[in-house]
Amino acid sequence: MGGSRSRPARPAYIAPTPQKTPEQLRAEAQQHLGIDTVNKYNIAFAGDCKNGKSSLINAWRRVEKGEKEWAETGSTETTMQIAPYEFPPDKPVFKAMENVILWDIPGAGTGSHPSKTYIEDKKLYAFDFVIVLTGQSLTENDIQYANAVASYGVPFAFVRSKCDQNLMSDFEDEEGEVKEADKEHFKAAGTATFRKYLNNHSALSSSRLYFVSAMALQGKKNYKKYQLDERELLRDVVYKVMECRNPGADCVGAYLADVAANLDLAER
């Protein structure tokens, strides 16, 4: 009576989705963003909103406000989409940088670009190098961005911009000059604070903080006195990008010499 009970059907077997490697994720992101990884070196400027990313991109390329290649700047959120910027052929830096593209990444920490999903949304791991723009002190977001790109093997640098404003307000004397000793003191104090923030982040312990001014980088005559690490930043970024793409290549040294000859901070 009642017959035998039938066994419940086994659930269909679902194969686990294979985990993608960092290399696969990078390749997919590069394809999604349309990044030329063969003929161009791609450098991203990332970080929280209003830290001066667009200003540095303009300064490096020697582009003036009003020119068509100008990256929009402002005290409010101005960069809404990831935007690539090449070096204009009529600029003195073009010879050294014609194969370089600077990518302006929207600032994090806004409703449009939340910090929590910033790394994945903007695919920071897709680039050859990431410049993390910071404010007067590192934030947890800055550290998170750096840790993330480092985990993909992407080189990066912390850069504190707008340093001319600090030097002007804190160290400029009555004659409008800034002593070299005061600039060294400013950098030493900033670096000490920077190191404290990295105490609990061993993967970033060897990182360096560069102090720069967009106006000095652009070669403005009246801002020469505010020059800090601009030359070193350009040299180190170019070297690291080329070294990673072409390890051991003989062309790296020659290219750096060309960069040094054409990226001088000429007065204008």
Disulfide bonds with the S-S distance in Angstrom:
none
